[in-house]
């Protein structure tokens, strides 16, 4: 679910109604507790998306 949501955003799509970048960050942080490399990769991607969103507003 996280992979799909991040991919969708990177491709120019939108989040589902029940998702925010903060919730995706929470999922990524949870993954990072078990698999640090994977979780931090997602956190980096989500951070880039947040910066893009802030600069486009």
C-alpha positions in Angstrom: 0.0 0.0 0.0 2.8 2.4 0.9 4.8 1.6 -2.2 1.7 2.1 -4.4 0.8 5.4 -2.8 4.3 6.8 -3.1 4.6 5.6 -6.7 1.3 7.1 -7.6 2.3 10.5 -6.1 5.6 10.5 -7.9 3.8 9.8 -11.2 1.6 12.9 -10.7 -1.4 11.1 -9.1 -3.2 12.0 -5.9 -3.6 10.3 -2.5 -6.8 8.5 -1.5 -9.2 10.4 0.6 -8.1 8.7 3.8 -4.3 9.3 3.2 -2.0 12.2 3.8 1.8 12.5 3.5 1.9 12.4 7.3 0.2 9.0 7.4 2.6 7.7 4.7 5.5 9.0 6.8 4.1 7.1 9.8 3.9 3.9 7.8 7.5 4.4 6.5 8.8 5.1 10.1 7.1 1.9 11.2 8.8 0.0 8.4 12.1 1.6 9.3 11.9 0.1 12.8 12.0 -3.3 11.3 13.9 -2.7 8.0 15.9 0.5 8.4 17.2 0.7 4.9 13.8 0.3 3.2 12.0 2.5 5.7 14.5 5.3 5.3 14.3 5.1 1.5 10.6 5.6 1.7 11.0 8.5 4.2 13.4 10.2 1.8 11.0 9.8 -1.1 8.1 11.1 1.0 10.2 14.1 2.1 10.9 14.9 -1.5 7.2 14.8 -2.3 6.5 17.1 0.6 9.1 19.6 -0.7 7.6 19.4 -4.2 4.1 20.0 -2.8 5.2 23.0 -0.7 7.0 24.6 -3.7 4.0 24.1 -6.0 1.5 25.8 -3.7 
